[in-house]
Amino acid sequence: MATYIIFTREEPIRDADAMKAYQETNARGGRTEGMEPLVVYGDIEGLEGDAPDGAVVLKFPDHAAAMEWYNRPIYQEAIQHRMKAAHYRVFMVEGV
């Protein structure tokens, strides 16, 4: 069953250098087989409640593939930079 990892940036970037380090570190990990970026910081229109400052939606073939990507050592290194750059929520949801 398709699984999605969703990132919502809850505030504007507060540390541009940390965001650049996050992007560079994450890019070193290369593409993951089966991962499909569906949304990468497109225009957001809030319909109910406060809209996040930014959003990313990644599609994976299944839960195991999503967790394998998330738990890669290179991504775990990148997370430290992202956490310094801005406040994010990150969660996973299974599709239908």
Secondary structure, DSSP 8 states (H G I E B T S, - for coil): --EEEEEEE-S--S-HHHHHHHHHHHHHT---TT-EEEEES-----SSS---SEEEEEEESSHHHHHHHHT-HHHHHHHHHHHHH--EEEEEEE--
